[in-house]
């Protein structure tokens, strides 16, 4: 292999990308601007409480208590088993978990309620506010006939609280992996498609065949330059995310592997677009037609769980969905590559599909 030729082509490819204003804007500045805007806005100011209820009594009294608590708008209630709810609390998906023990009955005025609430210790200030609101809600639910007012608790502490070690995952922890996935997508689609279409239109690719340089060297330099630029972009985004309070629970090697596989998917899509399009006017709509649905339906900005079931089922198989799920599992949960089987399998299938499309559609002229 002629490393001197490959290096020269690599440098030329990187310079070509940097000079392409549209590609730089869509693949770097747009994701960075979006993350800065969402980071400054800070969507964590909600007064709602994520509450898990574990009903081990399973009697009329416990069902009535749960129904009355559900009347409070600031309580986001989830029913489940003790082990699952406590695991969700440790992961940061619940703020509190209230356990109604087996054989529970409404207490007499002045006695202990027998209810235990497990509280996250990730944010002590927020937990203190939440405890007060939860005490009030449970007290009124126990002693007010309507469950939402008109009575006062007959004792000061309807709940006994126990602290649990848990993660304090904020919106920035959700957002940064999604923005990183979006950046990988934008780099592959716009960075490759726009650059190659411009070279085709100007005849530069055709003139390449008149030189002793093998096209394989040129393509390798293009791919390597995009991969390295992508890694630099991801590092910049993570630096900004850490400045906003991002927490990294996983390892950076696993993150790098996912970034490289995701880049391979969207680089192949970019080559397919570049092979089909004759000019930038044809490439831009196709690139946007591919990127925009995934940007909003693959969980970049908001959880996919908020979508209707049928839409969530369809978008589950989008390539960016697999990439985002893998990135969030590593960043937010500390997952390793061995625990990312479904996501890696999905990305692997898309690598094969997009590579075949790129081979079939790419043309030098």
C-alpha positions in Angstrom: 0.0 0.0 0.0 1.3 3.5 -0.9 0.8 5.3 2.4 2.2 8.5 1.0 -0.6 8.6 -1.7 -3.2 7.7 0.9 -2.1 10.4 3.3 -2.1 13.1 0.5 -5.6 12.1 -0.5 -6.7 12.0 3.1 -5.5 15.6 3.7 -7.1 16.7 0.4 -10.4 15.1 1.4 -10.4 16.7 4.8 -9.7 20.1 3.3 -12.5 19.5 0.8 -14.9 18.8 3.5 -14.0 21.8 5.6 -14.4 24.1 2.6 -17.9 22.7 1.9 -19.9 25.1 4.0 -23.2 23.2 3.6 -21.7 20.0 4.8 -20.0 21.6 7.7 -23.1 23.4 8.8 -25.5 20.4 8.6 -23.0 17.9 10.2 -21.4 20.0 12.9 -22.8 23.5 13.5 -26.5 22.5 13.3 -26.3 19.7 15.9 -24.1 22.0 18.1 -26.6 24.9 17.9 -29.5 22.6 18.7 -27.7 21.2 21.8 -26.8 24.6 23.0 -30.4 25.8 22.6 -31.9 22.8 24.4 -29.2 22.9 27.1 -29.9 26.6 27.8 -33.7 26.1 27.8 -33.4 23.3 30.4 -36.6 21.3 30.4 -36.2 20.0 33.9 -38.2 22.6 35.7 -41.4 20.5 36.0 -43.0 20.1 39.4 -44.4 16.7 38.6 -43.3 13.6 40.6 -42.6 10.3 39.0 -44.2 7.9 41.5 -44.1 4.1 41.4 -46.7 2.3 43.4 -46.2 -1.3 44.6 -49.5 -2.8 45.8 -48.7 -5.9 47.7 -52.0 -5.7 49.7 -54.2 -6.1 46.6 -57.3 -5.3 48.5 -60.1 -2.8 48.3 -58.4 -0.3 50.6 -55.1 -0.3 48.7 -56.9 0.0 45.4 -58.9 3.0 46.7 -55.7 4.7 47.9 -54.0 4.2 44.5 -57.1 5.6 42.7 -57.1 8.7 45.0 -53.4 9.3 44.4 -54.1 9.1 40.7 -56.3 12.2 41.0 -53.4 14.5 41.6 -52.1 16.0 38.4 -48.5 16.4 39.7 -48.2 12.7 40.3 -47.1 10.6 37.3 -48.0 7.1 38.6 -46.7 3.8 37.4 -47.9 0.5 39.0 -45.5 -2.4 39.2 -43.7 -5.1 41.2 -41.3 -4.1 44.0 -38.2 -5.3 42.3 -38.9 -3.6 39.0 -40.0 -0.3 40.6 -37.0 -0.1 42.9 -34.7 -0.9 39.9 -36.4 2.0 38.0 -35.8 4.2 41.0 -32.1 3.3 41.0 -31.9 4.0 37.3 -33.4 7.4 37.8 -36.7 6.6 36.1 -38.7 7.2 39.3 -38.5 9.9 41.9 -40.3 7.9 44.6 -41.7 4.4 45.1 -44.5 3.8 47.6 -45.0 0.3 48.9 -48.4 -0.8 50.2 -47.5 -3.9 52.3 -49.5 -7.1 52.3 -52.4 -7.1 54.6 -52.5 -3.3 54.8 -55.6 -1.5 56.0 -56.4 2.2 56.4 -54.9 3.4 59.8 -56.8 4.8 62.6 -56.2 8.6 63.3 -53.1 9.2 65.3 -51.4 5.8 64.3 -48.7 5.0 61.8 -49.9 4.5 58.2 -47.7 1.5 57.6 -46.7 2.9 54.1 -43.1 3.1 53.1 -41.8 5.5 50.4 -38.4 4.9 48.8 -36.8 8.2 47.7 -34.0 8.9 45.3 -31.0 10.6 46.9 -29.6 11.9 43.6 -30.9 15.4 44.1 -31.5 16.2 47.8 -33.1 19.6 47.2 -35.6 18.2 44.7 -36.2 15.2 46.9 -37.1 17.4 49.9 -39.7 19.3 47.8 -41.1 16.0 46.4 -41.4 14.5 49.9 -43.5 17.4 51.1 -45.8 17.1 48.1 -46.1 13.4 48.4 -46.8 13.5 52.2 -49.6 16.0 51.5 -51.1 13.9 48.7 -51.0 10.6 50.7 -52.3 12.3 53.8 -55.3 13.7 51.9 -55.9 10.5 50.1 -56.1 8.6 53.4 -58.3 11.0 55.3 -60.2 13.1 52.7 -63.3 11.4 51.4 -62.7 12.8 47.9 -59.1 12.2 47.9 -58.1 15.6 46.6 -59.0 18.1 49.3 -61.5 19.0 52.0 -59.7 17.3 54.8 -56.5 17.3 56.8 -54.2 14.5 57.8 -54.6 13.4 61.4 -50.9 12.9 61.7 -47.8 14.7 60.4 -46.1 11.9 58.5 -48.4 9.6 56.4 -45.2 8.1 54.9 -42.0 6.7 56.3 -39.2 7.6 53.8 -36.1 5.5 53.0 -33.3 6.8 50.9 -32.0 4.8 47.9 -28.8 5.3 45.8 -29.9 6.3 42.3 -28.8 8.1 39.2 -29.8 11.7 38.6 -30.4 11.6 34.9 -31.5 15.0 33.5 -32.7 16.0 30.0 -29.1 16.7 29.0 -28.2 13.1 29.7 -31.0 12.1 27.3 -30.3 14.7 24.7 -26.5 14.4 24.1 -26.5 10.8 22.9 -29.4 11.7 20.5 -27.5 14.7 19.2 -24.4 12.6 18.7 -26.5 10.1 16.7 -27.9 12.9 14.6 -24.4 14.3 14.0 -23.3 10.8 12.7 -26.2 10.7 10.4 -25.7 14.3 9.1 -22.0 13.8 8.5 -22.6 10.7 6.4 -25.5 12.1 4.4 -24.5 15.7 3.8 -20.7 15.4 4.1 -20.4 12.6 1.5 -23.3 13.4 -0.8 -22.7 17.1 -1.3 -18.9 16.7 -1.7 -19.1 13.8 -4.2 -21.9 15.4 -6.2 -19.8 18.5 -6.6 -16.8 16.5 -7.7 -18.9 14.7 -10.3 -20.5 17.9 -11.6 -17.1 19.6 -12.0 -15.6 16.6 -13.7 -12.9 16.1 -11.0 -13.8 12.4 -10.5 -13.5 11.8 -14.2 -10.1 13.4 -14.3 -9.1 11.1 -11.4 -9.1 8.1 -13.8 -6.5 9.8 -15.9 -4.0 9.7 -13.1 -2.0 6.7 -11.8 -3.9 6.9 -8.5 -6.3 4.0 -7.8 -9.9 5.0 -7.1 -9.7 2.7 -4.1 -7.1 5.0 -2.5 -9.4 8.0 -3.1 -12.5 6.3 -1.6 -10.4 5.0 1.4 -9.1 8.6 2.0 -12.7 9.9 1.8 -14.0 7.4 4.3 -11.1 7.7 6.7 -11.3 11.5 6.7 -15.0 11.4 7.4 -14.6 8.9 10.3 -11.9 11.0 11.9 -13.9 14.2 11.5 -16.9 12.4 13.0 -14.9 11.3 16.0 -13.7 14.9 16.5 -17.3 16.2 16.3 -18.5 13.6 18.8 -15.7 14.7 21.2 -16.7 18.4 20.8 -20.4 17.5 21.5 -19.5 15.5 24.6 -17.3 18.3 25.8 -20.3 20.7 25.5 -22.6 18.1 27.1 -20.2 17.7 30.1 -20.2 21.5 30.5 -24.0 21.3 30.8 -23.8 18.5 33.3 -23.7 15.3 31.2 -22.9 12.1 33.2 -21.0 9.3 31.4 -21.6 5.9 33.0 -20.2 3.7 30.3 -16.7 3.4 28.7 -15.5 5.4 25.8 -14.2 2.4 23.8 -17.7 1.0 23.5 -19.0 4.4 22.5 -16.3 4.6 19.8 -17.3 1.2 18.4 -21.0 2.3 18.1 -20.0 5.7 16.6 -17.9 3.9 13.9 -20.6 1.4 13.1 -23.2 4.1 12.9 -20.9 6.2 10.7 -20.4 3.3 8.3 -24.2 3.0 7.9 -24.7 6.7 7.0 -21.5 7.0 4.9 -22.9 4.2 2.7 -26.2 6.0 2.4 -24.3 9.2 1.5 -22.4 7.3 -1.3 -25.7 5.9 -2.6 -27.2 9.4 -2.8 -24.0 10.7 -4.4 -24.0 8.0 -7.0 -27.6 8.6 -8.0 -27.7 12.4 -7.9 -26.4 14.5 -10.8 -26.1 17.7 -8.9 -26.6 19.3 -5.5 -30.2 20.2 -6.3 -31.0 16.6 -6.6 -28.9 15.4 -3.6 -30.3 17.9 -1.0 -34.0 16.9 -1.2 -33.1 13.2 -1.0 -30.8 13.7 1.9 -33.4 15.8 3.8 -36.1 13.2 3.0 -34.0 10.6 4.7 -32.7 12.6 7.6 -35.7 14.6 8.7 -38.0 11.7 9.6 -35.3 9.9 11.5 -34.4 13.2 13.3 -37.9 13.4 14.8 -38.9 9.8 14.9 -35.8 8.0 16.2 -35.7 9.6 19.6 -33.2 12.4 19.1 -35.0 15.0 21.1 -37.8 13.2 23.0 -38.4 9.6 24.1 -40.0 7.3 21.6 -42.2 6.0 24.3 -44.3 9.2 23.9 -45.3 8.1 20.4 -48.4 6.2 19.5 -47.8 2.4 19.7 -48.0 1.8 15.9 -45.5 4.6 15.2 -43.1 3.5 17.8 -43.2 -0.1 16.4 -42.4 1.1 12.9 -39.7 3.6 13.9 -38.0 0.9 16.0 -36.3 -0.5 12.9 -34.8 2.8 11.7 -31.0 2.8 11.6 -30.8 5.9 13.7 -33.1 4.3 16.4 -30.6 1.5 16.8 -27.7 3.9 17.0 -29.4 6.2 19.6 -30.5 3.3 21.7 -27.0 1.9 21.8 -25.5 5.3 22.6 -27.9 6.0 25.4 -27.4 2.5 26.9 -23.7 3.2 27.1 -23.9 6.8 28.3 -26.9 6.6 30.7 -26.7 2.9 31.9 -23.1 2.0 31.6 -23.8 -0.8 29.2 -21.0 -2.7 27.5 -21.0 -4.1 24.0 -21.9 -7.6 25.2 -25.3 -6.2 26.5 -26.1 -4.4 23.2 -26.9 -7.5 21.2 -30.2 -6.3 19.6 -28.9 -2.8 18.8 -25.6 -4.2 17.3 -27.5 -6.8 15.3 -29.9 -4.1 13.9 -26.9 -1.8 13.0 -25.1 -4.8 11.4 -28.1 -5.5 9.2 -28.2 -1.9 8.2 -24.5 -1.9 7.4 -25.1 -4.7 4.9 -28.2 -3.1 3.4 -26.6 0.3 2.9 -23.4 -1.2 1.6 -25.2 -3.1 -1.1 -27.2 0.0 -2.0 -24.0 2.1 -2.2 -22.4 -0.5 -4.5 -25.4 -0.7 -6.8 -26.0 3.0 -7.0 -22.6 4.7 -6.9 -21.3 6.0 -10.2 -18.1 8.0 -10.9 -19.8 10.1 -13.5 
